[in-house]
Amino acid sequence: MSPFFVSRWVPCPDHVKELGGEGLPAGFRAAGVAAGIKASGAPDVGVLVCDAPAATSAARFTASGTQAPPVLLCRERARLDALRAVVVNAGNANAATGRPGFENAAKMQGAGALIAGVREDQVAVCSTGVIGVPLPMDKITQGIVGASHALAADGDAAFSAAIQTTDAFEKRARLQVTLPSGTVTLTGQAKGAGMIQPGFATLLVFVQSDAQLSAATCDLLLGVCVRRSFERVSVDGQLSTNDTVILQCSGTSGVAVEPETEDELRFGEALDALMRQLALLVARDGEGARRVGRVVVRGGEPGTVDAVARAVANSPLVKTALYGGDPNWGRIIQAVGAAMPGTAPLPVDIAIEGVQVCARGGVVAHDAQALAEAVAREEVEYEIGLPGDGAETEVFFSDLGHEYVTINADYTT
């Protein structure tokens, strides 16, 4: 397993150690199997079970106006603060499938409850893949049963493989977190490579820990960390129908993370680092991507800096320049102006990899060769200064190249 913390933008906290390999926190089992949903024959049904009766959890979902039946089912029929199992299929999103889709999601929830030995409202259901195609429920059911026989404490790698669609690599981590009250384990698995937009993404994310947290603390920490991670990434500016992030804590370590303590602070820092690095891996895996960018916008009002950051991150011109390693900052100032229309010249500042190229809306003499070398790296940072002060935001985004078109032109065929 490759090192997890690979970005300069997300350093590994001092009290966190990468474990590598396979294995879930105590109290969890997982499995992933091939049920024949994907034409490739790759794994496509995953099951994750928490055996601790007092487990706590929290969840976040897409803001889309066309939410898929699995998302609707979880919101309407699941105890999101006490989830014991998750059932996932890839290769079919079960989205835009109407009432039959909701009924099929309910069948998945029932099957998950049966094999996990828990109540139906303690099971979350997730689907990802092609939209507008009915679920092949015979294959799904057989897959869930098959996964139940393969459940294991080291089944996280198989589970991670089963939730992928166009992902080029797995997004998985095992971390040891040292808290003042003891040591806990934190693991996470994510999928996502396309249809990614700040405010959420086409992604499924599952995080587990053996720490003991109240449901309220789970919800608080997850909400804060999602806002700093999966709400800050973009591949193509498209908002998905199925996005789901779930945090589950078994409590089996006996290490209690109480509110407003150093334990909560340190656990939150570890969770934040885990989720931000997973989000960066989603951007880095942006279908066919070569490079990932980070745009930081400072000044003005919160709504303004966010609009500018999103405009830059989602600009096809900026993204193709990033793909080609082209330091064409004219693409950036164009995107800023589109987000802040007006008649007066905008005194914007722009720096790329620390090299200032624009000051108060005008070109600045700089070392063009050094800048060209800097934008050829795998990570490229853009800093934008707007009039005023007091606000700051960031967005991580992938480039846009030929392979993205190829993948999405052939997605259903």
BELMOSUL-V992434 format. One record per residue. N is the residue number from 1. RES is the residue in one small letter. SS is DSSP state (2 for helix, 1 for strand, 0 for the rest). PHI is phi in radians with two decimals (999 if undefined). PSI is psi in degrees with one decimal (* if undefined). Layout:
n = (N N)
res = (RES RES)
ss = (SS SS)
phi = (PHI PHI)
psi = (PSI PSI)
This chain:
n = (1 2 3 4 5 6 7 8 9 10 11 12 13 14 15 16 17 18 19 20 21 22 23 24 25 26 27 28 29 30 31 32 33 34 35 36 37 38 39 40 41 42 43 44 45 46 47 48 49 50 51 52 53 54 55 56 57 58 59 60 61 62 63 64 65 66 67 68 69 70 71 72 73 74 75 76 77 78 79 80 81 82 83 84 85 86 87 88 89 90 91 92 93 94 95 96 97 98 99 100 101 102 103 104 105 106 107 108 109 110 111 112 113 114 115 116 117 118 119 120 121 122 123 124 125 126 127 128 129 130 131 132 133 134 135 136 137 138 139 140 141 142 143 144 145 146 147 148 149 150 151 152 153 154 155 156 157 158 159 160 161 162 163 164 165 166 167 168 169 170 171 172 173 174 175 176 177 178 179 180 181 182 183 184 185 186 187 188 189 190 191 192 193 194 195 196 197 198 199 200 201 202 203 204 205 206 207 208 209 210 211 212 213 214 215 216 217 218 219 220 221 222 223 224 225 226 227 228 229 230 231 232 233 234 235 236 237 238 239 240 241 242 243 244 245 246 247 248 249 250 251 252 253 254 255 256 257 258 259 260 261 262 263 264 265 266 267 268 269 270 271 272 273 274 275 276 277 278 279 280 281 282 283 284 285 286 287 288 289 290 291 292 293 294 295 296 297 298 299 300 301 302 303 304 305 306 307 308 309 310 311 312 313 314 315 316 317 318 319 320 321 322 323 324 325 326 327 328 329 330 331 332 333 334 335 336 337 338 339 340 341 342 343 344 345 346 347 348 349 350 351 352 353 354 355 356 357 358 359 360 361 362 363 364 365 366 367 368 369 370 371 372 373 374 375 376 377 378 379 380 381 382 383 384 385 386 387 388 389 390 391 392 393 394 395 396 397 398 399 400 401 402 403 404 405 406 407 408 409 410 411 412 413)
res = (m s p f f v s r w v p c p d h v k e l g g e g l p a g f r a a g v a a g i k a s g a p d v g v l v c d a p a a t s a a r f t a s g t q a p p v l l c r e r a r l d a l r a v v v n a g n a n a a t g r p g f e n a a k m q g a g a l i a g v r e d q v a v c s t g v i g v p l p m d k i t q g i v g a s h a l a a d g d a a f s a a i q t t d a f e k r a r l q v t l p s g t v t l t g q a k g a g m i q p g f a t l l v f v q s d a q l s a a t c d l l l g v c v r r s f e r v s v d g q l s t n d t v i l q c s g t s g v a v e p e t e d e l r f g e a l d a l m r q l a l l v a r d g e g a r r v g r v v v r g g e p g t v d a v a r a v a n s p l v k t a l y g g d p n w g r i i q a v g a a m p g t a p l p v d i a i e g v q v c a r g g v v a h d a q a l a e a v a r e e v e y e i g l p g d g a e t e v f f s d l g h e y v t i n a d y t t)
ss = (0 0 0 0 0 0 0 0 0 0 0 0 0 0 0 1 1 1 0 0 0 0 0 0 0 0 0 1 1 1 1 1 1 0 0 0 0 0 0 0 0 0 0 0 1 1 1 1 1 1 0 0 0 0 0 1 1 1 1 1 1 0 0 0 0 0 0 0 2 2 2 2 2 2 2 2 2 0 0 0 0 0 0 0 1 1 1 1 1 1 1 1 0 0 0 0 0 2 2 2 2 2 2 2 2 2 2 2 2 2 2 2 2 2 2 2 0 0 0 2 2 2 1 1 1 1 1 1 1 1 0 0 0 0 0 0 2 2 2 2 2 2 2 2 2 2 2 2 2 2 0 1 0 0 0 2 2 2 2 2 2 2 0 0 0 0 0 0 0 0 1 1 1 1 1 1 1 1 1 0 0 1 1 1 1 1 1 1 1 1 1 0 0 0 0 1 1 0 0 1 1 0 0 1 1 1 1 1 1 0 0 1 0 0 2 2 2 2 2 2 2 2 2 2 2 2 2 2 0 2 2 2 1 1 0 0 0 0 0 0 0 0 0 1 1 1 1 1 1 0 0 0 0 0 0 1 0 0 0 0 0 2 2 2 2 2 2 2 2 2 2 2 2 2 2 2 2 2 2 2 2 2 2 2 0 0 0 0 0 0 0 1 1 1 1 1 1 1 0 0 0 2 2 2 2 2 2 2 2 2 2 2 2 2 0 2 2 2 2 2 2 2 2 2 0 0 0 0 0 2 2 2 2 2 2 2 2 2 2 0 0 0 0 0 0 0 0 0 1 1 1 1 0 0 1 1 1 1 1 0 0 1 1 0 0 0 0 2 2 2 2 2 2 2 0 0 0 0 1 1 1 1 1 1 1 0 0 0 0 0 0 1 1 1 1 1 1 1 0 0 0 2 2 2 2 2 2 2 2 0 0 0 0)
phi = (999 -1.22 -0.98 -1.49 -1.43 -1.99 -1.85 -1.16 -1.43 -2.32 -1.26 -1.29 -1.03 -1.07 -1.64 -2.04 -2.20 -1.30 -1.64 1.20 1.16 -2.08 2.43 -1.71 -1.05 -0.97 1.75 -2.07 -2.38 -2.62 -2.80 -2.51 -2.40 -1.65 -1.92 1.57 -1.31 -1.39 -1.09 -1.27 1.44 -1.29 -0.95 -2.56 -2.29 -2.17 -2.32 -2.23 -2.22 -1.88 -1.51 -1.46 -1.04 -1.71 -1.03 -2.08 -2.79 -2.71 -2.61 -2.36 -2.33 -1.01 -1.67 -1.05 -1.41 -2.16 -1.09 -1.31 -0.89 -1.05 -1.17 -1.06 -1.09 -1.06 -1.19 -1.63 -2.22 -2.07 -1.41 -1.20 -1.67 -2.56 -1.27 -1.95 -2.62 -2.30 -2.06 -2.27 -2.24 -2.06 1.72 -2.71 -1.40 0.81 -2.07 0.99 -2.03 1.11 -1.07 -1.01 -1.13 -1.13 -1.14 -1.19 -1.09 -1.14 -1.15 -1.09 -1.12 -1.12 -1.14 -1.11 -1.11 -1.15 -1.35 -1.58 1.24 -2.28 -1.23 -1.04 -1.31 -1.77 -2.06 -1.69 -2.13 -2.38 -2.42 -2.64 2.51 -1.26 -1.56 1.49 -2.13 -1.04 -1.17 -1.40 -1.12 -1.11 -1.20 -1.07 -1.09 -1.09 -1.14 -1.11 -1.10 -1.09 -1.16 -1.08 -1.36 -1.82 -0.98 -2.65 -1.14 -1.91 -1.59 -1.18 -1.19 -1.14 -1.09 -1.06 -1.15 -1.31 -1.70 -1.45 -2.11 -1.61 -1.02 -1.56 -2.68 -1.31 -2.17 -2.61 -2.59 -2.28 -2.20 -1.82 -2.05 -1.63 -1.91 -0.96 -1.62 2.62 -1.89 -2.26 -1.98 -2.32 -2.24 -2.70 -2.36 -2.42 -2.30 2.76 -2.66 -2.49 0.94 -2.03 -2.51 -0.94 1.74 2.45 -2.73 -1.34 -2.54 -2.17 -2.36 -2.27 -2.20 -2.28 -2.60 -1.63 -1.23 -1.77 -2.19 -1.23 -1.08 -1.15 -1.20 -0.96 -1.16 -1.08 -1.17 -1.11 -1.07 -1.10 -1.24 -1.11 -1.11 -1.64 -2.25 -1.29 -1.55 -2.09 -2.16 -2.58 -1.93 -2.44 1.27 -1.86 -1.67 -1.49 -1.63 -2.17 -0.95 -2.60 -2.24 -2.27 -1.96 -2.21 -2.20 -1.43 1.36 -1.24 -1.28 1.40 -1.56 -1.53 -1.80 -1.51 -1.07 1.01 -2.16 -1.11 -1.05 -1.12 -1.07 -1.21 -1.13 -1.08 -1.12 -1.17 -1.10 -1.09 -1.11 -1.01 -1.28 -1.18 -1.22 -1.06 -1.10 -1.14 -1.15 -1.08 -1.14 -1.11 -1.55 -0.83 -0.56 1.43 -1.23 -1.75 -2.37 -2.17 -2.02 -2.25 -1.91 -2.00 -2.10 -2.21 1.84 1.14 -1.86 -0.93 -1.14 -1.23 -1.11 -1.18 -1.08 -1.19 -1.06 -1.20 -1.10 -1.21 -1.12 -1.72 -1.24 -1.03 -1.23 -1.13 -1.18 -1.25 -1.12 -1.08 -1.04 -1.52 1.12 -1.80 -1.42 -1.45 -1.28 -1.05 -1.09 -1.26 -1.13 -1.10 -1.18 -1.09 -1.11 -1.16 -1.42 -2.29 -1.14 3.07 -1.75 -1.54 -1.02 -1.63 -1.38 -1.65 -1.89 -2.37 -2.30 -2.09 0.90 1.41 -1.67 -1.31 -2.01 -2.56 -2.30 0.89 1.51 -2.18 -1.13 -2.09 -1.08 -2.66 -1.41 -1.11 -1.18 -1.10 -1.16 -1.07 -1.20 -1.17 -1.39 -1.51 -1.34 -1.28 -2.11 -2.29 -1.91 -2.05 -2.04 -2.21 -1.92 -1.89 -1.01 1.60 -2.63 1.87 -2.21 -2.73 -2.66 -2.51 -2.46 -1.69 -2.59 -1.65 -1.40 -2.41 -2.33 -1.07 -1.14 -1.05 -1.13 -1.03 -1.07 -1.42 -1.24 -1.93 -1.04 -1.64 -2.08)
psi = (128.0 159.3 143.7 -50.2 95.2 -2.7 140.8 -19.5 -14.7 85.4 150.4 125.2 151.4 -29.3 12.8 136.7 131.7 130.9 -33.2 -180.0 -155.6 154.7 132.9 163.3 157.0 135.5 -4.0 146.0 151.8 164.3 157.9 134.7 163.9 119.4 0.9 12.7 -44.5 133.5 -24.9 -16.2 8.0 161.5 139.7 2.7 125.3 146.1 134.7 127.7 135.9 120.7 -2.9 118.3 -28.8 21.9 146.4 161.9 172.8 160.2 154.5 148.8 169.0 151.3 8.2 146.7 -4.4 56.0 141.8 155.3 -39.1 -38.1 -46.4 -41.0 -46.4 -42.3 -33.3 -30.3 10.6 142.0 90.9 -12.4 -1.7 44.5 135.1 -17.7 153.0 131.7 126.2 141.7 147.5 158.2 -11.9 120.1 -12.6 47.4 147.6 40.9 7.5 -154.8 -40.7 -35.7 -40.1 -41.3 -37.0 -37.9 -38.3 -36.1 -39.4 -41.0 -42.0 -41.6 -39.3 -41.0 -38.1 -46.6 -23.8 -14.6 37.3 173.4 153.3 -36.1 0.7 12.3 127.3 146.7 133.5 143.8 150.6 144.3 -145.4 137.5 144.6 17.4 127.3 145.0 136.3 86.1 -28.5 -41.7 -40.5 -47.8 -44.6 -37.6 -41.6 -43.0 -44.2 -40.0 -33.5 -32.0 -16.7 2.1 130.7 155.9 -22.0 30.5 12.9 -33.6 -42.3 -40.3 -43.7 -40.9 -34.0 -16.7 -0.2 151.8 -91.2 11.9 136.9 -19.1 160.7 152.2 95.8 146.5 150.8 120.1 143.6 126.6 119.3 116.3 162.0 -32.2 -3.8 -175.4 135.8 167.4 143.3 124.8 157.4 147.3 136.4 153.9 147.7 133.7 -21.9 169.4 54.4 128.2 137.3 142.6 -4.7 -177.1 169.3 83.3 153.5 131.6 132.4 126.6 136.7 148.5 152.4 8.1 156.2 108.5 145.7 159.6 -35.7 -39.6 -40.4 -48.2 -41.9 -50.6 -40.4 -43.2 -44.9 -45.5 -34.4 -40.6 -29.2 -1.4 -81.7 -14.9 4.2 20.8 151.4 136.8 -48.5 9.6 17.3 132.8 127.7 167.3 -11.4 3.1 134.1 134.9 128.2 131.6 128.9 137.2 122.4 -30.4 3.7 -14.9 -21.6 0.5 110.3 129.6 97.8 151.9 144.5 40.1 169.4 -32.1 -45.4 -41.8 -48.0 -39.4 -42.1 -38.0 -40.9 -43.5 -41.0 -45.8 -42.6 -49.2 -34.7 -38.5 -38.6 -42.1 -40.0 -36.1 -35.3 -45.8 -41.4 -30.1 6.2 118.0 105.7 10.6 146.6 -37.5 160.9 140.6 158.1 122.7 125.6 125.9 130.0 148.4 173.6 -148.1 157.8 -44.7 -34.2 -48.6 -35.1 -43.3 -40.5 -44.4 -41.7 -38.0 -41.5 -46.7 -30.7 0.0 121.6 -31.8 -43.1 -42.7 -38.8 -32.5 -40.5 -42.8 -41.6 0.5 37.5 118.8 44.8 87.7 -9.5 -31.7 -35.6 -48.6 -30.5 -43.8 -37.7 -46.2 -35.1 -31.7 -18.5 66.6 149.4 177.9 -21.8 143.5 137.6 119.0 73.7 143.8 140.1 132.3 140.4 120.8 41.1 -3.8 114.6 126.3 -14.9 132.4 124.2 38.6 3.7 155.7 145.6 133.8 134.2 170.4 98.4 -37.2 -43.4 -39.3 -41.7 -38.0 -36.8 -39.9 -3.6 -4.7 172.6 -26.8 131.8 129.2 134.8 129.2 131.5 128.4 127.4 161.5 142.5 -178.4 174.3 -11.9 148.9 142.6 170.7 153.8 134.5 137.8 155.3 166.2 -175.2 116.6 -169.4 -39.2 -30.9 -43.4 -44.3 -47.9 -47.4 -20.6 -27.3 14.9 -39.3 -3.5 *)
